[in-house]
Amino acid sequence: MAAVPVWQKSSFSEDEDAPNCLEIAAGHETLRLRESEEPGQVVHTTPAGLAALIRALRAPRY
């Protein structure tokens, strides 16, 4: 039987008026990401993949 993911909302999405919330669930060796308004669309990644995405998003753009 597959474990049911436990979703955690981003700390930046605590305001009830914020309609777009990123949620994350940790699995065995994988992470799942979804947007709260589209809970059926889940992106699977690794911790290293998520770290690379965050680094790329934070990188200065010239």
C-alpha positions in Angstrom: 0.0 0.0 0.0 1.4 3.4 -1.0 1.8 6.0 1.7 -0.4 9.0 1.4 1.8 12.2 1.1 1.6 14.7 3.9 1.5 18.2 2.2 3.1 21.2 3.8 2.3 24.7 2.7 5.1 27.2 2.0 5.7 29.6 4.9 5.3 32.4 2.3 1.7 31.3 1.7 0.4 31.7 5.2 -1.9 34.6 4.4 -5.5 33.3 3.8 -5.8 35.9 1.0 -2.9 34.3 -0.9 -4.6 32.2 -3.6 -1.5 30.6 -5.0 0.3 28.4 -2.5 3.2 26.1 -3.1 2.9 22.8 -1.2 5.6 20.2 -0.8 5.5 16.6 0.4 8.6 14.4 1.1 8.7 10.8 -0.1 11.3 8.2 0.0 14.2 9.8 -2.0 11.8 12.2 -3.8 10.0 15.4 -3.3 6.6 16.3 -4.6 5.5 19.8 -5.4 2.1 21.2 -6.3 0.2 24.4 -6.5 -2.8 24.5 -4.1 -5.2 25.5 -6.8 -4.2 22.5 -9.0 -3.7 19.6 -6.4 -3.9 16.9 -9.1 -0.9 18.2 -11.0 2.2 17.1 -9.0 5.8 17.6 -10.0 8.2 14.9 -8.7 11.9 15.8 -8.1 14.9 15.0 -6.0 16.3 17.2 -3.2 19.3 18.0 -5.5 16.9 18.9 -8.4 14.9 21.3 -6.2 18.1 22.8 -4.8 19.3 23.4 -8.4 16.0 25.0 -9.3 16.1 27.4 -6.3 19.7 28.3 -7.1 18.7 29.1 -10.7 15.8 31.2 -9.6 17.9 33.2 -7.2 20.7 33.8 -9.7 21.2 37.4 -10.8 20.0 38.1 -14.3 22.0 40.6 -16.3 
